[in-house]
């Protein structure tokens, strides 16, 4: 339902949201550079109560928490863009205003992922080797169920920002609308993945040309980080705008029935 219209509106909003794209580009650039440092420390750290390992894990959680803030600000800004009165200066205020519930949502998703991961580890550790195929099948089904549960939460941010709903009401509305529009959600997701892949491929070709003129591994690494940050910023804004369009269309169709 409304896949083409949602994508068309999403692209239209994105090309007029260069301020938000710039914010996400800078955020992504700094995060990618910091993640590279954290990954290097994690590779050399011993899991456990090792200070380096704990510091790296703490930094990763900090990146997630900061990302939630930027996502909250983006959804608020995109909502204003839809209403015709966008002000980039409100991006930061929206990040603070909606941060608590966006953080709760992120924690819910994280708990679902961790629960499935731990369930898989326990199942594999208790079953004999000849029962491993059965365990893998069960784990796969559990992972599919977890993905479906996470998908039901897709519209929660938009219900909170656009309709000013409480978190429980937003979860209920998101689940209801998601079930009715799962096909459109999946198709849009595939298009967004294809867009991100295509953008990365094009920028990769450009990187190959530029790296000929700029020798040195370090230069190439920074170029990859910068170009990937551009693609990620575009996809982030496009995703928010496209799914907000779908949410509004689905909500309107549901209300008219």
ABEGO torsion letter per residue (X at the ends): XGAAAAAAAAAAAAAAAAAAAAAAAAAAAAAAAAAAAAAAAAAABBBEABAAAAAAAAAAAAAAAAAAAAAAAAAAAAAAAAAGBBBAAAAAAAAAAAAAAAAAAAAAAAAAAAAAAAAAAAAAAABBAAAAAAAAAAAAAAAAAAAAAAAAAAAAAAAAAAAGBBAAAAAAAAAAAAAAAAAAAAAAAAAAAAAAAAAAAAAAAAAAAAAAABBEAAAAAAAAAAAAAAAAAAAAAAAAAAAAAAAAAAAAAAAAX
